[in-house]
Amino acid sequence: MIEPMRANDPVRALAWWTELAALVPALVIAMLGMGLVLYLTRNGAGASGDSAWYIMGAQNLLLGNGFSRFSGGGELRAITQFPPGLSVALAGLSGAGMATFAAARLFNTLLFGANLLLTALLIYRASRSGWAMILGSVLVLTSSKQIEIHSWIVAEPLYIFLSLIVAHLIALGISSSSRRVLGLAGGLVAVAILTRYVGLTLLAAGALCILLLGQRNANWRLRSAGLFVLLGLVPVVWWVAISVSDGGAIANRKVLFHFINPDLMRAYQAEVVSWVFGRQLPLPWRPRAILAVLIASIGPLYFLVSRIRSAGLGRPRGDAYSEVLPWFLGTYLLAYIGVLTANSLLLDAGTPPAAAARYMAPAYVALIILSTVTTTGLVRQVQETKLPATFALSLGLLLISLNFDQSIDLLGEPGLSLGYVMIRSNEPELVKALNELDPDVPIISNNPETVFILTERPAYILPIRVDSQTQTERSDYQQNIDAHRRRLKSGAVVVIFGNPDELALAAMNDLNVSPLLGFSTAMFYKSGEG
């Protein structure tokens, strides 16, 4: 991202060293970010239900079982609900001799440092402003949600890393008319899609930018876009074919229209507004939302309007890299929002509102880069006095302070944000009881992922009459109830975490269980028959 230094050219050599020195703050910011993640995860990386699948997938890859998991009775099942990217990365680290959970913590630490560094480099390369680079990367550094996401065993940190490299390669490939660079970008897009399926938005945005912004003739642009799409799709099609053959559905989902949960919609809106003004800002919701949209869109709107006025929609002007990057990021963000909307409408009716912050984490980083680069361009355009730059700097510092306030709360109470892993510290007796269960005794749970995180042993899922993704009744419900009743008669134990909802209570009633052990966050049950 820094232009290479040429030999025997003292002027360029001085410029090269000057640019290199300007990036020293980026390295400092990256190291600070790594330190924050290490501090927050000092008791272990955060874990959710998805984390258990990624860890199980990594462990089975190492065992030679492919991307799979063990069911409650030790039966091997292919994982089709998640792409394999993160599990492959964790398997690679674990294969070097690290425990999988420790490998995940180290990997996330390195990823936060890398993502902060890439954010800084992209901003600097497109804006040539050290202050913009520092402000943008510090906004990511002080974001409580970014710190939190990078402290969990989830795929978003790796996906953000890949998306930032793709953004750089797209801008570089188009600005230098390098088909080789664009082909490399396509290959990395495939890796991004196989890490998070929402990576398809990178493919769409990249292909569109190559077609519209390429600086050579139409034939070159078509061929380059075709190569980019081909390299981005072939590995994905191969993986989809495997998923369909193993699980009968792509990503373990079926297309079925349903309206978006109003609570989920409000969670998405609140998350986006909090990017600009922290949740603690004492303003009513509506004016806070309006102000947030205005501030976030100042730079991008200036960029769009100025390019339309100059008839620059088709080809970059000036520094091609700094022109292409905003176009790509803007297109990517629109596609990203569209895919999340389609997912909630057609594929997953059960997305919990708490997932909004995690799903939007990659969009936050892209928006920070886009807004910082384009706002810097606006300041330079209107800067007859130092007033615009002073205003932009003051606004940036205000946003950083609001971010920092939330981050301090997060770091002060890490147990509130690390999910299942904190049960080890808060409920040692529960963890002990789980680990003391006879390994030959099956466990049935409303949260088998928690059982795995705490014990690294699989568990059966408590049968639920209604499928959470499609909100339709399951045809195999009674069959699963009958199978679990037979297991309970043979000594199986039901472990219920938290307060069971109506569907879980109905399943427990159908299983005819009675209490065995009680803890503050979980209850153990046995068969109530005889």
Buried (B, 14 or more C-beta within 10 A) or exposed (E): BEEEBEEEEEEBEEBBEEBEEBBEBBEBBBEBBBEBBBEBBEEBBBBBBBBBBBBBBBBBBBEEBBBBBBBBBEEEBBBBBBBBBBBBBBBBBBEEEBEBBEBBBBBBBBBBBBBBBBBBBBBBBBBBBBBBBBBBBBBBBBBBBBBBBBBBBBBBBBBBBBBBBBBBBBBBBBBBBBBEBBBBBBBBBBBBBBBBBBBBBBBBBBBBBBBBBBBEEEEBBEBBBBBBBEBBBEBBEEBBEBBEEBBEEBBBBBEBEBEBBEEBBEBBBBBBBBBBBBEEBEEEEEEBBEBBEEBBBBBBEBBBEBBEEEEBEEEBEEBBBBBBBBBBBBBBBEBBBEBBEEBBBBBBBBBEBEBBBBBBBBBBBBBBBBBBBBBBBBBEEEEEEEEBBEEBBEBBEEBBEBBBBBBEEBBEEBEEBBBBBBBBEEBEEBBEBBEEBEEEEBBBBBBBBBBBBBBBBBBBBBBBBBBEBBEEEBEEBEEBBEBBBEBBEEEBBBBBBEEBEEBBEBBBEBBEBEEBBEBEEBBBBBBEEE
